[in-house]
Amino acid sequence: MQELAGRLTALDPEASETLKVISYFDALVAGGAGLESIVRAAAVLSGVVAGAHAGARRIRIGPDGRTCTDDPPIADWPSSGAGDASVWMERQGTPHANDAMILERLSLAVAIVDARRSGMDAGALETVLAAARSAEERAAAARWLGLDTAGSLIVCAQAADVAAPSGVRSTIIATPDGLIRASVMAGRVSLGPGRAGLATAMDAAALPAAWRDARLALHLTDRRTPVVHAGDLGAMMILARGFDRAAPLHPDAVALLELDPRSLEMLDELVAAESVRAAASALGVHHSSLQSRHEALTKQLGYNPRSASGRARYEAARMLSRLAR
C-alpha cells in the first residue's frame, strides 16, 4: 500500500492521499482500536466534527481530538451506514476532496468494531486510558481487562508501526498528534527497538493521567535517549504538562528550532559532558573547533548553556522545542 501510494504521488496527488486514508483506517482496525479512536481519526483527518452511533453508544469528536458534549442542531450532514452502525461528518458547504473516502472508511471501521463487541467494546483498553470517559466506564473496562486488582501499572506510548510488547495488552489510539500504540503492563518488559515513552499509574484509576504523561515522554525521546520515563523527569514534567500548542512558543525554544541538527547535537553534548574537551571527543571533532562553535552558539542563544543557570535554561527550551515539533 505504501509503495503504491508513493508511485501515485507523482501521477495523481489526490489518489495518493485517498490511499493514505485507507491505510490509516486499516491500521486502526488491525491494531484493535475502539470506537472513540476511530471517530477521532475521522475528525482529525477531515478537520470537522465526526460522529458515530453504534449500539447504545453515540459519540461526537471534534478536529482537536476532544469529545463534543454540546447538542448540535439537526442538519443534513454527510452520513453513511453499515450494519447496525451509522456515522456522519458535520461538514458545512462544499465537501473536501477526501470526505467521501473518510466517511466510507469510518463507516466500515465502526461496523467492524461494533461486530467485534461481545459484552464489552474491543476498545476497553482505550476506555481505561480516556480521561473523557466517566469513572464508572473506566472502572468497568478495567475489571473486564483484569487491571482493577493489578496494583501499579506501567503505560507505554510508542509509534503505531512498532510491534506491541510481547504478552501485554496493547492497542493503537488516534491522538491529535497521530496514531500512537498504547500498552499497559504490570511490570517492566522488553520493549525491543524503537522509541518509547513510559509512565507509572499507581492503580487503574490513574491510567488516563499516566497515558498523557507517557505520550509527553515519547515526544521527549531522541537518538541519545530512545526511552524516557516520565517519572525520571521530576519537576520538568510540570513544564511538559503545561505546554500549550496554541500559545506563543518561548523565544528560547524558537531559537533552538531555528538551528540545524548538527548544532543541536553539539549543544546537547556540550550540556551533558563534563568538559568541552570531553564533548569534542564524543562528537569526533577537534577541541578548538568545538570551543569556537560553543562561543558562537552562546552568542546566538544569548546565554551560556554550560553555566549552571544556562544548563537549566537550555534543558527547558529543549523540552519545549521537542514538544512543539
C-alpha positions in Angstrom: 0.0 0.0 0.0 2.8 2.4 0.9 4.7 1.6 -2.2 1.6 2.2 -4.4 0.9 5.5 -2.6 4.5 6.6 -3.3 4.2 5.8 -7.0 0.8 7.6 -7.3 2.1 10.8 -5.7 3.8 11.8 -8.9 0.9 10.8 -11.0 -2.2 11.9 -9.0 -1.7 13.6 -5.6 -5.4 13.2 -4.7 -5.3 9.5 -5.4 -2.3 9.0 -3.2 -4.0 10.9 -0.4 -7.0 8.6 -0.8 -4.8 5.6 -0.3 -3.3 7.1 2.8 -6.8 7.5 4.2 -7.5 3.8 3.5 -4.1 2.8 5.1 -4.8 5.0 8.1 -8.1 3.3 9.0 -6.8 -0.2 8.1 -4.0 0.4 10.7 -6.6 1.4 13.3 -8.8 -1.7 12.7 -5.8 -4.1 12.6 -4.5 -2.6 15.8 -7.7 -3.3 17.7 -8.7 0.4 18.1 -12.0 1.2 19.7 -14.9 3.3 18.6 -13.7 6.5 20.1 -10.3 6.3 18.5 -11.7 5.6 15.0 -14.2 8.5 15.2 -11.3 10.7 16.4 -9.2 9.7 13.4 -12.0 10.8 11.0 -12.4 14.1 12.8 -8.6 14.8 12.7 -8.3 13.8 9.1 -11.4 15.8 7.9 -10.9 18.9 10.1 -14.6 18.8 11.2 -16.7 17.1 13.9 -17.2 13.4 13.2 -19.8 11.2 14.9 -20.9 7.6 15.1 -23.9 5.7 16.5 -23.2 2.1 17.3 -25.3 0.0 19.6 -26.2 2.1 22.7 -23.3 4.5 22.1 -23.4 7.8 20.4 -20.2 9.8 20.2 -19.1 13.1 18.6 -15.5 14.2 18.4 -14.0 17.5 17.2 -11.0 18.0 15.0 -8.9 18.9 18.1 -9.5 15.3 19.3 -11.8 16.2 22.1 -15.2 14.7 22.8 -18.1 17.1 22.0 -20.7 17.4 24.7 -22.9 20.1 23.1 -26.2 19.3 21.4 -25.9 20.5 17.8 -29.0 21.5 15.7 -30.3 18.8 13.4 -28.7 19.2 9.9 -28.3 17.3 6.7 -24.8 16.1 7.4 -23.0 13.7 5.0 -23.6 10.3 6.5 -23.3 6.6 5.9 -24.3 3.3 7.5 -23.0 -0.3 7.7 -24.7 -3.0 9.7 -26.4 -1.5 12.7 -24.0 1.4 12.9 -24.2 4.9 11.4 -21.6 7.6 11.0 -21.6 11.2 9.9 -19.3 14.3 9.3 -20.5 17.7 10.3 -19.2 19.5 7.2 -20.9 22.7 6.0 -20.6 23.9 2.5 -18.6 22.2 -0.3 -17.2 18.7 0.6 -13.4 18.4 0.6 -11.7 16.0 -1.8 -11.3 13.1 0.6 -14.6 13.5 2.6 -16.3 10.6 0.8 -13.4 8.2 1.3 -13.0 9.2 5.0 -16.8 8.7 5.6 -16.7 5.3 3.8 -13.7 4.0 5.8 -15.1 5.4 9.0 -18.4 3.5 8.3 -16.6 0.3 7.6 -14.3 0.6 10.6 -17.1 1.4 13.0 -19.1 -1.6 11.7 -16.2 -3.9 12.3 -15.6 -2.6 15.8 -19.3 -2.9 16.6 -19.3 -6.5 15.3 -16.3 -7.4 17.4 -18.0 -6.2 20.6 -19.1 -9.0 22.9 -20.4 -7.6 26.2 -17.6 -5.1 26.3 -16.1 -3.0 23.5 -12.9 -4.3 21.9 -11.6 -0.8 22.8 -11.7 -1.5 26.5 -8.0 -0.6 26.8 -8.7 2.8 25.1 -11.6 3.3 27.6 -9.4 2.9 30.7 -7.0 5.4 29.2 -9.5 8.0 28.2 -9.9 10.9 30.7 -13.1 12.0 28.9 -14.9 8.7 29.8 -16.7 8.5 33.1 -15.1 6.9 36.2 -17.8 4.2 36.0 -17.0 3.3 32.4 -13.2 3.2 33.1 -13.8 1.0 36.2 -15.9 -1.4 34.2 -13.3 -1.6 31.4 -10.6 -2.1 34.0 -12.5 -5.0 35.5 -13.0 -6.5 32.0 -9.3 -6.3 31.4 -8.3 -7.6 34.8 -6.5 -4.3 35.7 -8.6 -3.4 38.7 -6.5 -5.6 41.0 -3.1 -5.4 39.3 -1.7 -2.6 41.6 0.7 -0.2 40.0 0.8 -0.3 36.2 3.2 1.0 33.5 1.7 2.7 30.5 3.8 2.7 27.3 3.4 5.1 24.3 5.2 4.1 21.0 4.9 4.8 17.3 1.9 3.0 15.7 4.2 0.9 13.5 6.2 -0.5 16.4 5.3 -4.1 17.3 3.4 -4.5 20.5 5.5 -5.7 23.5 5.1 -9.4 23.9 2.4 -10.6 26.3 0.9 -7.2 27.2 -2.4 -5.5 26.4 -1.9 -3.1 23.5 -3.9 -1.1 21.0 -3.4 1.8 18.6 -5.1 5.1 19.5 -5.7 8.1 17.3 -4.5 11.2 19.1 -4.2 14.8 17.9 -0.5 14.0 17.3 -1.3 11.0 15.1 -1.5 7.2 15.7 0.2 6.0 18.8 0.5 2.5 20.2 -0.7 2.3 23.8 0.3 -0.6 26.0 -0.4 -1.3 29.7 1.7 -3.7 31.7 2.0 -4.8 35.3 5.9 -4.5 35.3 8.8 -3.6 33.0 9.1 -5.8 29.9 11.5 -5.8 27.0 10.3 -3.2 24.6 12.5 -4.0 21.6 13.9 -1.4 19.2 12.2 2.0 18.7 11.4 4.9 20.9 9.1 4.7 23.9 7.6 7.0 26.5 6.7 5.4 29.8 4.7 6.5 32.9 3.6 4.7 36.1 0.0 4.6 37.3 -0.4 3.6 41.0 -3.8 2.0 40.1 -6.2 1.6 37.3 -8.0 4.9 38.1 -4.7 6.8 37.4 -4.3 5.3 33.9 -5.6 8.4 32.0 -3.0 10.7 33.6 -0.3 8.1 33.1 -1.3 7.8 29.4 -0.9 11.6 29.0 2.5 11.6 30.6 3.6 8.6 28.5 2.7 10.5 25.3 4.6 13.5 26.6 7.6 11.3 27.4 7.5 9.9 23.9 7.9 13.4 22.4 11.0 13.9 24.6 12.8 10.9 23.2 15.8 11.3 20.9 18.7 9.3 19.4 20.6 9.6 22.7 17.7 8.7 24.9 15.2 6.5 22.9 13.3 5.5 26.1 12.1 8.2 28.5 10.2 7.5 31.7 8.0 10.5 32.9 8.9 9.7 36.5 12.6 10.3 35.8 11.9 13.9 34.6 10.9 15.1 38.1 9.7 18.7 38.2 10.3 19.1 34.5 7.0 17.2 33.9 5.2 20.2 35.3 6.6 22.2 32.4 5.7 19.5 29.9 2.1 19.1 31.2 1.6 22.9 30.9 2.7 23.0 27.3 0.1 24.6 25.0 0.5 24.3 21.3 -1.9 27.2 20.8 0.2 29.6 22.9 3.2 31.5 21.5 6.4 29.5 21.9 9.1 30.9 24.2 11.9 32.7 22.3 14.5 30.3 23.8 12.7 27.3 22.2 12.2 29.2 18.9 15.9 29.8 18.8 16.6 26.1 19.1 14.1 25.2 16.4 16.0 27.5 14.0 19.3 25.6 14.5 20.4 22.9 12.2 20.6 19.3 13.6 24.4 19.3 13.9 24.3 22.4 16.0 21.7 20.9 18.3 23.8 17.7 18.6 26.8 19.8 19.6 24.7 21.7 22.2 23.2 18.5 23.6 26.8 17.1 24.1 28.2 20.4 25.5 25.4 20.5 28.1 25.8 16.8 29.0 29.6 16.5 29.0 31.8 17.3 31.9 34.1 19.5 29.8 34.3 20.9 26.3 37.2 18.5 25.6 35.0 15.5 26.6 32.2 16.8 24.4 34.6 17.2 21.5 35.8 13.6 21.9 32.3 12.3 22.0 31.4 14.3 18.8 34.6 13.3 17.0 35.7 16.9 16.4 38.8 18.9 17.5 38.7 20.6 20.9 39.5 24.1 19.5 36.8 23.8 16.8 34.1 22.9 19.3 35.3 25.7 21.6 34.9 28.2 18.8 31.5 26.7 17.9 30.5 26.9 21.6 31.3 30.6 21.7 29.4 31.3 18.6 26.3 29.4 19.8 26.5 31.1 23.2 26.4 34.5 21.4 23.5 33.3 19.2 21.4 31.9 22.1 22.1 34.9 24.4 23.3 32.7 27.2 26.0 30.1 28.0 24.4 26.6 28.0 27.3 25.2 30.1 26.8 27.6 33.0 24.7 26.4 36.0 21.7 28.6 35.1 22.3 28.1 31.4 22.0 24.4 31.6 18.6 24.6 33.2 17.5 27.2 30.7 18.7 25.1 27.8 17.1 21.9 29.1 13.7 23.7 29.5 14.0 25.2 26.0 15.0 21.9 24.5 12.0 20.2 26.1 9.6 22.9 24.7 11.2 22.6 21.2 10.7 18.8 21.2 7.0 19.2 22.3 6.5 21.8 19.6 7.8 19.6 16.8 
